[in-house]
Amino acid sequence: VLFMKGTPQYPMCGFSSRAVQALMAAGAVALRTVNVLEEPEIRANLPRFSNLPTFPQLFINGELIGGCDIVMELFESGELKRIVEEATQG
C-alpha cells in the first residue's frame, strides 16, 4: 500500500509522483494507494506509527519499506522489482 498525496493518476506532490512511477516501472500493476489528503486521521497518525514524518510511505505485507528516497534507491538497484514480484506471488 502506498500512502501518498493524491492518486496515481493525479499525484499532488513530486515525491508521490516519483514513487508511483518507480512502482509502476517495477511491475506493481495492482498497486493499492491511500490519498492521505482525503484521510486526515491517517495523515495525522501514520507518521507516529511508522516514525517517518513525510509522505509517501510504502508498506508491503504490513512492513514499512520507506519513503520516496528509499523507493527510488530500491528501484535504481533493481531491488524494488524483486520486492514487488515477491509480494504479488505471496
PyMOL Python script that loads the backbone (N, CA, C, O; Angstrom):
from pymol import cmd

cmd.read_pdbstr("""\
ATOM      1  N   VAL A   1       0.860  -1.175   0.000  1.00  0.00           N
ATOM      2  CA  VAL A   1       0.000   0.000   0.000  1.00  0.00           C
ATOM      3  C   VAL A   1       0.896   1.224   0.000  1.00  0.00           C
ATOM      4  O   VAL A   1       1.826   1.328   0.800  1.00  0.00           O
ATOM      5  N   LEU A   2       0.609   2.146  -0.901  1.00  0.00           N
ATOM      6  CA  LEU A   2       1.338   3.408  -0.934  1.00  0.00           C
ATOM      7  C   LEU A   2       0.435   4.489  -0.361  1.00  0.00           C
ATOM      8  O   LEU A   2      -0.596   4.825  -0.944  1.00  0.00           O
ATOM      9  N   PHE A   3       0.829   5.026   0.779  1.00  0.00           N
ATOM     10  CA  PHE A   3       0.142   6.167   1.363  1.00  0.00           C
ATOM     11  C   PHE A   3       0.771   7.401   0.742  1.00  0.00           C
ATOM     12  O   PHE A   3       1.956   7.671   0.941  1.00  0.00           O
ATOM     13  N   MET A   4      -0.022   8.146  -0.010  1.00  0.00           N
ATOM     14  CA  MET A   4       0.527   9.226  -0.827  1.00  0.00           C
ATOM     15  C   MET A   4      -0.385  10.443  -0.807  1.00  0.00           C
ATOM     16  O   MET A   4      -1.521  10.387  -0.336  1.00  0.00           O
ATOM     17  N   LYS A   5       0.140  11.533  -1.326  1.00  0.00           N
ATOM     18  CA  LYS A   5      -0.666  12.740  -1.510  1.00  0.00           C
ATOM     19  C   LYS A   5      -1.213  12.709  -2.928  1.00  0.00           C
ATOM     20  O   LYS A   5      -0.462  12.795  -3.900  1.00  0.00           O
ATOM     21  N   GLY A   6      -2.539  12.583  -3.034  1.00  0.00           N
ATOM     22  CA  GLY A   6      -3.176  12.485  -4.341  1.00  0.00           C
ATOM     23  C   GLY A   6      -3.432  11.042  -4.724  1.00  0.00           C
ATOM     24  O   GLY A   6      -3.512  10.158  -3.871  1.00  0.00           O
ATOM     25  N   THR A   7      -3.560  10.819  -6.024  1.00  0.00           N
ATOM     26  CA  THR A   7      -3.816   9.486  -6.568  1.00  0.00           C
ATOM     27  C   THR A   7      -2.741   9.175  -7.598  1.00  0.00           C
ATOM     28  O   THR A   7      -2.028  10.080  -8.030  1.00  0.00           O
ATOM     29  N   PRO A   8      -2.607   7.912  -8.003  1.00  0.00           N
ATOM     30  CA  PRO A   8      -1.616   7.602  -9.037  1.00  0.00           C
ATOM     31  C   PRO A   8      -1.833   8.410 -10.315  1.00  0.00           C
ATOM     32  O   PRO A   8      -0.868   8.812 -10.965  1.00  0.00           O
ATOM     33  N   GLN A   9      -3.088   8.650 -10.675  1.00  0.00           N
ATOM     34  CA  GLN A   9      -3.378   9.417 -11.884  1.00  0.00           C
ATOM     35  C   GLN A   9      -3.142  10.909 -11.680  1.00  0.00           C
ATOM     36  O   GLN A   9      -2.777  11.617 -12.618  1.00  0.00           O
ATOM     37  N   TYR A  10      -3.352  11.386 -10.453  1.00  0.00           N
ATOM     38  CA  TYR A  10      -3.214  12.813 -10.138  1.00  0.00           C
ATOM     39  C   TYR A  10      -2.450  13.005  -8.829  1.00  0.00           C
ATOM     40  O   TYR A  10      -3.031  13.428  -7.830  1.00  0.00           O
ATOM     41  N   PRO A  11      -1.151  12.697  -8.826  1.00  0.00           N
ATOM     42  CA  PRO A  11      -0.369  12.902  -7.608  1.00  0.00           C
ATOM     43  C   PRO A  11      -0.303  14.396  -7.274  1.00  0.00           C
ATOM     44  O   PRO A  11      -0.220  15.243  -8.164  1.00  0.00           O
ATOM     45  N   MET A  12      -0.341  14.696  -5.982  1.00  0.00           N
ATOM     46  CA  MET A  12      -0.364  16.084  -5.540  1.00  0.00           C
ATOM     47  C   MET A  12       0.985  16.571  -5.026  1.00  0.00           C
ATOM     48  O   MET A  12       1.077  17.673  -4.484  1.00  0.00           O
ATOM     49  N   CYS A  13       2.025  15.772  -5.186  1.00  0.00           N
ATOM     50  CA  CYS A  13       3.379  16.230  -4.870  1.00  0.00           C
ATOM     51  C   CYS A  13       4.364  15.429  -5.713  1.00  0.00           C
ATOM     52  O   CYS A  13       4.071  14.310  -6.135  1.00  0.00           O
ATOM     53  N   GLY A  14       5.512  16.002  -5.947  1.00  0.00           N
ATOM     54  CA  GLY A  14       6.521  15.366  -6.780  1.00  0.00           C
ATOM     55  C   GLY A  14       7.031  14.057  -6.209  1.00  0.00           C
ATOM     56  O   GLY A  14       7.336  13.127  -6.956  1.00  0.00           O
ATOM     57  N   PHE A  15       7.124  13.978  -4.886  1.00  0.00           N
ATOM     58  CA  PHE A  15       7.628  12.756  -4.259  1.00  0.00           C
ATOM     59  C   PHE A  15       6.654  11.595  -4.465  1.00  0.00           C
ATOM     60  O   PHE A  15       7.069  10.474  -4.760  1.00  0.00           O
ATOM     61  N   SER A  16       5.365  11.870  -4.309  1.00  0.00           N
ATOM     62  CA  SER A  16       4.357  10.832  -4.550  1.00  0.00           C
ATOM     63  C   SER A  16       4.374  10.402  -6.008  1.00  0.00           C
ATOM     64  O   SER A  16       4.251   9.215  -6.312  1.00  0.00           O
ATOM     65  N   SER A  17       4.526  11.357  -6.903  1.00  0.00           N
ATOM     66  CA  SER A  17       4.582  11.051  -8.335  1.00  0.00           C
ATOM     67  C   SER A  17       5.766  10.145  -8.656  1.00  0.00           C
ATOM     68  O   SER A  17       5.623   9.167  -9.388  1.00  0.00           O
ATOM     69  N   ARG A  18       6.931  10.469  -8.110  1.00  0.00           N
ATOM     70  CA  ARG A  18       8.130   9.659  -8.369  1.00  0.00           C
ATOM     71  C   ARG A  18       7.976   8.243  -7.820  1.00  0.00           C
ATOM     72  O   ARG A  18       8.379   7.276  -8.466  1.00  0.00           O
ATOM     73  N   ALA A  19       7.395   8.124  -6.631  1.00  0.00           N
ATOM     74  CA  ALA A  19       7.213   6.799  -6.032  1.00  0.00           C
ATOM     75  C   ALA A  19       6.266   5.950  -6.877  1.00  0.00           C
ATOM     76  O   ALA A  19       6.531   4.771  -7.109  1.00  0.00           O
ATOM     77  N   VAL A  20       5.165   6.541  -7.338  1.00  0.00           N
ATOM     78  CA  VAL A  20       4.215   5.809  -8.185  1.00  0.00           C
ATOM     79  C   VAL A  20       4.891   5.377  -9.477  1.00  0.00           C
ATOM     80  O   VAL A  20       4.738   4.230  -9.897  1.00  0.00           O
ATOM     81  N   GLN A  21       5.631   6.270 -10.111  1.00  0.00           N
ATOM     82  CA  GLN A  21       6.306   5.937 -11.370  1.00  0.00           C
ATOM     83  C   GLN A  21       7.291   4.793 -11.176  1.00  0.00           C
ATOM     84  O   GLN A  21       7.358   3.888 -12.008  1.00  0.00           O
ATOM     85  N   ALA A  22       8.055   4.821 -10.086  1.00  0.00           N
ATOM     86  CA  ALA A  22       9.018   3.753  -9.817  1.00  0.00           C
ATOM     87  C   ALA A  22       8.303   2.427  -9.582  1.00  0.00           C
ATOM     88  O   ALA A  22       8.730   1.392 -10.094  1.00  0.00           O
ATOM     89  N   LEU A  23       7.225   2.453  -8.816  1.00  0.00           N
ATOM     90  CA  LEU A  23       6.481   1.221  -8.541  1.00  0.00           C
ATOM     91  C   LEU A  23       5.870   0.643  -9.806  1.00  0.00           C
ATOM     92  O   LEU A  23       5.918  -0.569 -10.019  1.00  0.00           O
ATOM     93  N   MET A  24       5.304   1.481 -10.637  1.00  0.00           N
ATOM     94  CA  MET A  24       4.722   1.005 -11.902  1.00  0.00           C
ATOM     95  C   MET A  24       5.814   0.421 -12.801  1.00  0.00           C
ATOM     96  O   MET A  24       5.620  -0.627 -13.417  1.00  0.00           O
ATOM     97  N   ALA A  25       6.946   1.091 -12.872  1.00  0.00           N
ATOM     98  CA  ALA A  25       8.052   0.601 -13.697  1.00  0.00           C
ATOM     99  C   ALA A  25       8.609  -0.715 -13.158  1.00  0.00           C
ATOM    100  O   ALA A  25       9.168  -1.514 -13.910  1.00  0.00           O
ATOM    101  N   ALA A  26       8.453  -0.938 -11.842  1.00  0.00           N
ATOM    102  CA  ALA A  26       8.923  -2.184 -11.227  1.00  0.00           C
ATOM    103  C   ALA A  26       7.890  -3.298 -11.333  1.00  0.00           C
ATOM    104  O   ALA A  26       8.127  -4.412 -10.864  1.00  0.00           O
ATOM    105  N   GLY A  27       6.742  -3.005 -11.946  1.00  0.00           N
ATOM    106  CA  GLY A  27       5.753  -4.044 -12.178  1.00  0.00           C
ATOM    107  C   GLY A  27       4.594  -4.082 -11.199  1.00  0.00           C
ATOM    108  O   GLY A  27       3.836  -5.052 -11.185  1.00  0.00           O
ATOM    109  N   ALA A  28       4.438  -3.059 -10.386  1.00  0.00           N
ATOM    110  CA  ALA A  28       3.346  -3.034  -9.403  1.00  0.00           C
ATOM    111  C   ALA A  28       2.051  -2.601 -10.079  1.00  0.00           C
ATOM    112  O   ALA A  28       1.602  -1.467  -9.911  1.00  0.00           O
ATOM    113  N   VAL A  29       1.459  -3.510 -10.842  1.00  0.00           N
ATOM    114  CA  VAL A  29       0.253  -3.165 -11.602  1.00  0.00           C
ATOM    115  C   VAL A  29      -0.997  -3.127 -10.717  1.00  0.00           C
ATOM    116  O   VAL A  29      -1.948  -2.414 -11.036  1.00  0.00           O
ATOM    117  N   ALA A  30      -1.013  -3.867  -9.633  1.00  0.00           N
ATOM    118  CA  ALA A  30      -2.170  -3.891  -8.733  1.00  0.00           C
ATOM    119  C   ALA A  30      -1.882  -3.055  -7.487  1.00  0.00           C
ATOM    120  O   ALA A  30      -2.198  -3.464  -6.370  1.00  0.00           O
ATOM    121  N   LEU A  31      -1.292  -1.901  -7.685  1.00  0.00           N
ATOM    122  CA  LEU A  31      -0.886  -1.037  -6.580  1.00  0.00           C
ATOM    123  C   LEU A  31      -2.108  -0.474  -5.862  1.00  0.00           C
ATOM    124  O   LEU A  31      -2.998   0.109  -6.481  1.00  0.00           O
ATOM    125  N   ARG A  32      -2.132  -0.657  -4.552  1.00  0.00           N
ATOM    126  CA  ARG A  32      -3.177  -0.045  -3.727  1.00  0.00           C
ATOM    127  C   ARG A  32      -2.614   1.248  -3.167  1.00  0.00           C
ATOM    128  O   ARG A  32      -1.473   1.292  -2.705  1.00  0.00           O
ATOM    129  N   THR A  33      -3.420   2.298  -3.211  1.00  0.00           N
ATOM    130  CA  THR A  33      -2.973   3.586  -2.685  1.00  0.00           C
ATOM    131  C   THR A  33      -4.026   4.162  -1.753  1.00  0.00           C
ATOM    132  O   THR A  33      -5.210   3.839  -1.845  1.00  0.00           O
ATOM    133  N   VAL A  34      -3.569   5.021  -0.857  1.00  0.00           N
ATOM    134  CA  VAL A  34      -4.450   5.784   0.019  1.00  0.00           C
ATOM    135  C   VAL A  34      -4.045   7.239  -0.124  1.00  0.00           C
ATOM    136  O   VAL A  34      -2.884   7.593   0.082  1.00  0.00           O
ATOM    137  N   ASN A  35      -5.007   8.081  -0.478  1.00  0.00           N
ATOM    138  CA  ASN A  35      -4.774   9.514  -0.606  1.00  0.00           C
ATOM    139  C   ASN A  35      -4.885  10.126   0.787  1.00  0.00           C
ATOM    140  O   ASN A  35      -5.990  10.301   1.302  1.00  0.00           O
ATOM    141  N   VAL A  36      -3.743  10.454   1.401  1.00  0.00           N
ATOM    142  CA  VAL A  36      -3.762  10.970   2.772  1.00  0.00           C
ATOM    143  C   VAL A  36      -4.364  12.370   2.853  1.00  0.00           C
ATOM    144  O   VAL A  36      -4.720  12.822   3.942  1.00  0.00           O
ATOM    145  N   LEU A  37      -4.483  13.060   1.731  1.00  0.00           N
ATOM    146  CA  LEU A  37      -5.125  14.372   1.740  1.00  0.00           C
ATOM    147  C   LEU A  37      -6.626  14.244   1.988  1.00  0.00           C
ATOM    148  O   LEU A  37      -7.263  15.187   2.458  1.00  0.00           O
ATOM    149  N   GLU A  38      -7.187  13.081   1.674  1.00  0.00           N
ATOM    150  CA  GLU A  38      -8.610  12.825   1.914  1.00  0.00           C
ATOM    151  C   GLU A  38      -8.849  12.018   3.182  1.00  0.00           C
ATOM    152  O   GLU A  38      -9.996  11.752   3.543  1.00  0.00           O
ATOM    153  N   GLU A  39      -7.782  11.630   3.855  1.00  0.00           N
ATOM    154  CA  GLU A  39      -7.874  10.815   5.072  1.00  0.00           C
ATOM    155  C   GLU A  39      -7.079  11.498   6.185  1.00  0.00           C
ATOM    156  O   GLU A  39      -5.963  11.072   6.483  1.00  0.00           O
ATOM    157  N   PRO A  40      -7.631  12.556   6.813  1.00  0.00           N
ATOM    158  CA  PRO A  40      -6.862  13.326   7.792  1.00  0.00           C
ATOM    159  C   PRO A  40      -6.394  12.511   8.995  1.00  0.00           C
ATOM    160  O   PRO A  40      -5.332  12.798   9.548  1.00  0.00           O
ATOM    161  N   GLU A  41      -7.159  11.504   9.414  1.00  0.00           N
ATOM    162  CA  GLU A  41      -6.723  10.696  10.558  1.00  0.00           C
ATOM    163  C   GLU A  41      -5.490   9.873  10.206  1.00  0.00           C
ATOM    164  O   GLU A  41      -4.564   9.759  11.009  1.00  0.00           O
ATOM    165  N   ILE A  42      -5.480   9.305   9.015  1.00  0.00           N
ATOM    166  CA  ILE A  42      -4.305   8.548   8.571  1.00  0.00           C
ATOM    167  C   ILE A  42      -3.118   9.490   8.427  1.00  0.00           C
ATOM    168  O   ILE A  42      -2.010   9.174   8.860  1.00  0.00           O
ATOM    169  N   ARG A  43      -3.351  10.639   7.822  1.00  0.00           N
ATOM    170  CA  ARG A  43      -2.270  11.616   7.623  1.00  0.00           C
ATOM    171  C   ARG A  43      -1.670  12.049   8.957  1.00  0.00           C
ATOM    172  O   ARG A  43      -0.461  12.257   9.050  1.00  0.00           O
ATOM    173  N   ALA A  44      -2.496  12.186   9.986  1.00  0.00           N
ATOM    174  CA  ALA A  44      -2.014  12.615  11.296  1.00  0.00           C
ATOM    175  C   ALA A  44      -1.341  11.487  12.073  1.00  0.00           C
ATOM    176  O   ALA A  44      -0.358  11.722  12.776  1.00  0.00           O
ATOM    177  N   ASN A  45      -1.859  10.268  11.955  1.00  0.00           N
ATOM    178  CA  ASN A  45      -1.403   9.180  12.820  1.00  0.00           C
ATOM    179  C   ASN A  45      -0.362   8.253  12.214  1.00  0.00           C
ATOM    180  O   ASN A  45       0.448   7.690  12.950  1.00  0.00           O
ATOM    181  N   LEU A  46      -0.356   8.077  10.911  1.00  0.00           N
ATOM    182  CA  LEU A  46       0.607   7.147  10.310  1.00  0.00           C
ATOM    183  C   LEU A  46       2.056   7.538  10.609  1.00  0.00           C
ATOM    184  O   LEU A  46       2.863   6.655  10.900  1.00  0.00           O
ATOM    185  N   PRO A  47       2.420   8.822  10.550  1.00  0.00           N
ATOM    186  CA  PRO A  47       3.807   9.166  10.891  1.00  0.00           C
ATOM    187  C   PRO A  47       4.202   8.759  12.313  1.00  0.00           C
ATOM    188  O   PRO A  47       5.363   8.432  12.560  1.00  0.00           O
ATOM    189  N   ARG A  48       3.258   8.775  13.240  1.00  0.00           N
ATOM    190  CA  ARG A  48       3.553   8.327  14.611  1.00  0.00           C
ATOM    191  C   ARG A  48       3.811   6.822  14.640  1.00  0.00           C
ATOM    192  O   ARG A  48       4.693   6.344  15.354  1.00  0.00           O
ATOM    193  N   PHE A  49       3.035   6.091  13.860  1.00  0.00           N
ATOM    194  CA  PHE A  49       3.165   4.636  13.802  1.00  0.00           C
ATOM    195  C   PHE A  49       4.468   4.221  13.116  1.00  0.00           C
ATOM    196  O   PHE A  49       5.167   3.321  13.582  1.00  0.00           O
ATOM    197  N   SER A  50       4.782   4.884  12.012  1.00  0.00           N
ATOM    198  CA  SER A  50       5.913   4.467  11.182  1.00  0.00           C
ATOM    199  C   SER A  50       7.232   5.136  11.551  1.00  0.00           C
ATOM    200  O   SER A  50       8.293   4.706  11.101  1.00  0.00           O
ATOM    201  N   ASN A  51       7.172   6.187  12.368  1.00  0.00           N
ATOM    202  CA  ASN A  51       8.356   7.004  12.668  1.00  0.00           C
ATOM    203  C   ASN A  51       8.950   7.626  11.413  1.00  0.00           C
ATOM    204  O   ASN A  51      10.147   7.909  11.364  1.00  0.00           O
ATOM    205  N   LEU A  52       8.125   7.837  10.408  1.00  0.00           N
ATOM    206  CA  LEU A  52       8.525   8.507   9.169  1.00  0.00           C
ATOM    207  C   LEU A  52       7.585   9.698   9.016  1.00  0.00           C
ATOM    208  O   LEU A  52       6.383   9.510   8.822  1.00  0.00           O
ATOM    209  N   PRO A  53       8.113  10.930   9.100  1.00  0.00           N
ATOM    210  CA  PRO A  53       7.234  12.099   9.166  1.00  0.00           C
ATOM    211  C   PRO A  53       6.652  12.565   7.838  1.00  0.00           C
ATOM    212  O   PRO A  53       5.779  13.433   7.821  1.00  0.00           O
ATOM    213  N   THR A  54       7.114  12.010   6.737  1.00  0.00           N
ATOM    214  CA  THR A  54       6.714  12.526   5.426  1.00  0.00           C
ATOM    215  C   THR A  54       5.958  11.476   4.617  1.00  0.00           C
ATOM    216  O   THR A  54       5.936  10.294   4.960  1.00  0.00           O
ATOM    217  N   PHE A  55       5.350  11.935   3.551  1.00  0.00           N
ATOM    218  CA  PHE A  55       4.670  11.070   2.593  1.00  0.00           C
ATOM    219  C   PHE A  55       5.318  11.282   1.242  1.00  0.00           C
ATOM    220  O   PHE A  55       5.801  12.376   0.949  1.00  0.00           O
ATOM    221  N   PRO A  56       5.335  10.238   0.407  1.00  0.00           N
ATOM    222  CA  PRO A  56       4.640   8.961   0.505  1.00  0.00           C
ATOM    223  C   PRO A  56       5.336   7.996   1.460  1.00  0.00           C
ATOM    224  O   PRO A  56       6.501   8.168   1.818  1.00  0.00           O
ATOM    225  N   GLN A  57       4.579   6.974   1.859  1.00  0.00           N
ATOM    226  CA  GLN A  57       5.098   5.869   2.649  1.00  0.00           C
ATOM    227  C   GLN A  57       4.621   4.576   2.000  1.00  0.00           C
ATOM    228  O   GLN A  57       3.427   4.383   1.770  1.00  0.00           O
ATOM    229  N   LEU A  58       5.574   3.696   1.710  1.00  0.00           N
ATOM    230  CA  LEU A  58       5.247   2.418   1.078  1.00  0.00           C
ATOM    231  C   LEU A  58       5.318   1.300   2.108  1.00  0.00           C
ATOM    232  O   LEU A  58       6.329   1.117   2.786  1.00  0.00           O
ATOM    233  N   PHE A  59       4.217   0.553   2.211  1.00  0.00           N
ATOM    234  CA  PHE A  59       4.154  -0.641   3.047  1.00  0.00           C
ATOM    235  C   PHE A  59       3.884  -1.830   2.137  1.00  0.00           C
ATOM    236  O   PHE A  59       3.007  -1.776   1.275  1.00  0.00           O
ATOM    237  N   ILE A  60       4.640  -2.904   2.333  1.00  0.00           N
ATOM    238  CA  ILE A  60       4.398  -4.147   1.607  1.00  0.00           C
ATOM    239  C   ILE A  60       4.265  -5.258   2.637  1.00  0.00           C
ATOM    240  O   ILE A  60       5.148  -5.462   3.470  1.00  0.00           O
ATOM    241  N   ASN A  61       3.147  -5.972   2.566  1.00  0.00           N
ATOM    242  CA  ASN A  61       2.836  -7.037   3.528  1.00  0.00           C
ATOM    243  C   ASN A  61       2.922  -6.530   4.966  1.00  0.00           C
ATOM    244  O   ASN A  61       3.411  -7.233   5.851  1.00  0.00           O
ATOM    245  N   GLY A  62       2.439  -5.299   5.193  1.00  0.00           N
ATOM    246  CA  GLY A  62       2.407  -4.728   6.530  1.00  0.00           C
ATOM    247  C   GLY A  62       3.716  -4.166   7.029  1.00  0.00           C
ATOM    248  O   GLY A  62       3.779  -3.662   8.150  1.00  0.00           O
ATOM    249  N   GLU A  63       4.757  -4.239   6.235  1.00  0.00           N
ATOM    250  CA  GLU A  63       6.081  -3.772   6.642  1.00  0.00           C
ATOM    251  C   GLU A  63       6.415  -2.473   5.922  1.00  0.00           C
ATOM    252  O   GLU A  63       6.248  -2.361   4.707  1.00  0.00           O
ATOM    253  N   LEU A  64       6.892  -1.488   6.693  1.00  0.00           N
ATOM    254  CA  LEU A  64       7.300  -0.223   6.097  1.00  0.00           C
ATOM    255  C   LEU A  64       8.549  -0.433   5.252  1.00  0.00           C
ATOM    256  O   LEU A  64       9.578  -0.894   5.746  1.00  0.00           O
ATOM    257  N   ILE A  65       8.446  -0.090   3.974  1.00  0.00           N
ATOM    258  CA  ILE A  65       9.605  -0.131   3.087  1.00  0.00           C
ATOM    259  C   ILE A  65      10.332   1.205   3.160  1.00  0.00           C
ATOM    260  O   ILE A  65      11.556   1.242   3.290  1.00  0.00           O
ATOM    261  N   GLY A  66       9.582   2.305   3.076  1.00  0.00           N
ATOM    262  CA  GLY A  66      10.179   3.625   3.211  1.00  0.00           C
ATOM    263  C   GLY A  66       9.436   4.665   2.415  1.00  0.00           C
ATOM    264  O   GLY A  66       8.341   4.430   1.903  1.00  0.00           O
ATOM    265  N   GLY A  67      10.059   5.820   2.323  1.00  0.00           N
ATOM    266  CA  GLY A  67       9.503   6.937   1.580  1.00  0.00           C
ATOM    267  C   GLY A  67      10.067   7.003   0.177  1.00  0.00           C
ATOM    268  O   GLY A  67      10.613   6.026  -0.335  1.00  0.00           O
ATOM    269  N   CYS A  68       9.931   8.152  -0.434  1.00  0.00           N
ATOM    270  CA  CYS A  68      10.320   8.322  -1.834  1.00  0.00           C
ATOM    271  C   CYS A  68      11.793   8.005  -2.070  1.00  0.00           C
ATOM    272  O   CYS A  68      12.131   7.297  -3.019  1.00  0.00           O
ATOM    273  N   ASP A  69      12.673   8.527  -1.210  1.00  0.00           N
ATOM    274  CA  ASP A  69      14.109   8.311  -1.422  1.00  0.00           C
ATOM    275  C   ASP A  69      14.460   6.828  -1.411  1.00  0.00           C
ATOM    276  O   ASP A  69      15.214   6.359  -2.263  1.00  0.00           O
ATOM    277  N   ILE A  70      13.920   6.096  -0.457  1.00  0.00           N
ATOM    278  CA  ILE A  70      14.222   4.661  -0.366  1.00  0.00           C
ATOM    279  C   ILE A  70      13.612   3.911  -1.535  1.00  0.00           C
ATOM    280  O   ILE A  70      14.246   3.021  -2.101  1.00  0.00           O
ATOM    281  N   VAL A  71      12.376   4.265  -1.906  1.00  0.00           N
ATOM    282  CA  VAL A  71      11.744   3.628  -3.067  1.00  0.00           C
ATOM    283  C   VAL A  71      12.600   3.848  -4.309  1.00  0.00           C
ATOM    284  O   VAL A  71      12.796   2.923  -5.097  1.00  0.00           O
ATOM    285  N   MET A  72      13.108   5.059  -4.490  1.00  0.00           N
ATOM    286  CA  MET A  72      13.936   5.353  -5.663  1.00  0.00           C
ATOM    287  C   MET A  72      15.257   4.580  -5.620  1.00  0.00           C
ATOM    288  O   MET A  72      15.709   4.071  -6.646  1.00  0.00           O
ATOM    289  N   GLU A  73      15.873   4.492  -4.450  1.00  0.00           N
ATOM    290  CA  GLU A  73      17.115   3.718  -4.317  1.00  0.00           C
ATOM    291  C   GLU A  73      16.869   2.249  -4.655  1.00  0.00           C
ATOM    292  O   GLU A  73      17.658   1.629  -5.369  1.00  0.00           O
ATOM    293  N   LEU A  74      15.777   1.700  -4.142  1.00  0.00           N
ATOM    294  CA  LEU A  74      15.446   0.301  -4.424  1.00  0.00           C
ATOM    295  C   LEU A  74      15.161   0.097  -5.906  1.00  0.00           C
ATOM    296  O   LEU A  74      15.540  -0.925  -6.477  1.00  0.00           O
ATOM    297  N   PHE A  75      14.498   1.058  -6.525  1.00  0.00           N
ATOM    298  CA  PHE A  75      14.209   0.964  -7.956  1.00  0.00           C
ATOM    299  C   PHE A  75      15.501   0.974  -8.763  1.00  0.00           C
ATOM    300  O   PHE A  75      15.692   0.142  -9.651  1.00  0.00           O
ATOM    301  N   GLU A  76      16.384   1.915  -8.455  1.00  0.00           N
ATOM    302  CA  GLU A  76      17.632   2.051  -9.212  1.00  0.00           C
ATOM    303  C   GLU A  76      18.531   0.832  -9.062  1.00  0.00           C
ATOM    304  O   GLU A  76      19.281   0.499  -9.980  1.00  0.00           O
ATOM    305  N   SER A  77      18.464   0.161  -7.911  1.00  0.00           N
ATOM    306  CA  SER A  77      19.294  -1.026  -7.691  1.00  0.00           C
ATOM    307  C   SER A  77      18.659  -2.294  -8.256  1.00  0.00           C
ATOM    308  O   SER A  77      19.313  -3.334  -8.329  1.00  0.00           O
ATOM    309  N   GLY A  78      17.384  -2.214  -8.657  1.00  0.00           N
ATOM    310  CA  GLY A  78      16.676  -3.394  -9.137  1.00  0.00           C
ATOM    311  C   GLY A  78      15.970  -4.169  -8.041  1.00  0.00           C
ATOM    312  O   GLY A  78      15.230  -5.113  -8.316  1.00  0.00           O
ATOM    313  N   GLU A  79      16.201  -3.770  -6.800  1.00  0.00           N
ATOM    314  CA  GLU A  79      15.625  -4.472  -5.659  1.00  0.00           C
ATOM    315  C   GLU A  79      14.104  -4.286  -5.577  1.00  0.00           C
ATOM    316  O   GLU A  79      13.395  -5.189  -5.133  1.00  0.00           O
ATOM    317  N   LEU A  80      13.606  -3.133  -5.997  1.00  0.00           N
ATOM    318  CA  LEU A  80      12.166  -2.877  -5.933  1.00  0.00           C
ATOM    319  C   LEU A  80      11.401  -3.875  -6.797  1.00  0.00           C
ATOM    320  O   LEU A  80      10.338  -4.354  -6.402  1.00  0.00           O
ATOM    321  N   LYS A  81      11.928  -4.181  -7.950  1.00  0.00           N
ATOM    322  CA  LYS A  81      11.282  -5.158  -8.841  1.00  0.00           C
ATOM    323  C   LYS A  81      11.170  -6.515  -8.146  1.00  0.00           C
ATOM    324  O   LYS A  81      10.131  -7.170  -8.222  1.00  0.00           O
ATOM    325  N   ARG A  82      12.233  -6.933  -7.473  1.00  0.00           N
ATOM    326  CA  ARG A  82      12.226  -8.210  -6.750  1.00  0.00           C
ATOM    327  C   ARG A  82      11.193  -8.177  -5.620  1.00  0.00           C
ATOM    328  O   ARG A  82      10.440  -9.134  -5.437  1.00  0.00           O
ATOM    329  N   ILE A  83      11.159  -7.084  -4.868  1.00  0.00           N
ATOM    330  CA  ILE A  83      10.218  -6.953  -3.756  1.00  0.00           C
ATOM    331  C   ILE A  83       8.779  -7.010  -4.267  1.00  0.00           C
ATOM    332  O   ILE A  83       7.933  -7.686  -3.682  1.00  0.00           O
ATOM    333  N   VAL A  84       8.510  -6.299  -5.356  1.00  0.00           N
ATOM    334  CA  VAL A  84       7.163  -6.277  -5.942  1.00  0.00           C
ATOM    335  C   VAL A  84       6.779  -7.670  -6.435  1.00  0.00           C
ATOM    336  O   VAL A  84       5.654  -8.120  -6.214  1.00  0.00           O
ATOM    337  N   GLU A  85       7.707  -8.351  -7.101  1.00  0.00           N
ATOM    338  CA  GLU A  85       7.424  -9.699  -7.605  1.00  0.00           C
ATOM    339  C   GLU A  85       7.115 -10.657  -6.462  1.00  0.00           C
ATOM    340  O   GLU A  85       6.176 -11.449  -6.552  1.00  0.00           O
ATOM    341  N   GLU A  86       7.896 -10.590  -5.389  1.00  0.00           N
ATOM    342  CA  GLU A  86       7.656 -11.465  -4.237  1.00  0.00           C
ATOM    343  C   GLU A  86       6.307 -11.169  -3.594  1.00  0.00           C
ATOM    344  O   GLU A  86       5.596 -12.088  -3.187  1.00  0.00           O
ATOM    345  N   ALA A  87       5.953  -9.895  -3.503  1.00  0.00           N
ATOM    346  CA  ALA A  87       4.684  -9.503  -2.874  1.00  0.00           C
ATOM    347  C   ALA A  87       3.494  -9.967  -3.702  1.00  0.00           C
ATOM    348  O   ALA A  87       2.466 -10.352  -3.144  1.00  0.00           O
ATOM    349  N   THR A  88       3.618  -9.935  -5.010  1.00  0.00           N
ATOM    350  CA  THR A  88       2.491 -10.331  -5.857  1.00  0.00           C
ATOM    351  C   THR A  88       2.358 -11.851  -5.937  1.00  0.00           C
ATOM    352  O   THR A  88       1.275 -12.358  -6.230  1.00  0.00           O
ATOM    353  N   GLN A  89       3.438 -12.578  -5.683  1.00  0.00           N
ATOM    354  CA  GLN A  89       3.369 -14.038  -5.690  1.00  0.00           C
ATOM    355  C   GLN A  89       2.818 -14.573  -4.376  1.00  0.00           C
ATOM    356  O   GLN A  89       2.194 -15.633  -4.336  1.00  0.00           O
ATOM    357  N   GLY A  90       3.062 -13.814  -3.285  1.00  0.00           N
ATOM    358  CA  GLY A  90       2.644 -14.273  -1.958  1.00  0.00           C
ATOM    359  C   GLY A  90       1.225 -13.998  -1.736  1.00  0.00           C
ATOM    360  O   GLY A  90       0.694 -14.316  -0.672  1.00  0.00           O
TER     361      GLY A  90
END
""", "prot")
cmd.dss("prot")
cmd.show_as("cartoon", "prot")
cmd.util.cbc("prot")
cmd.orient("prot")
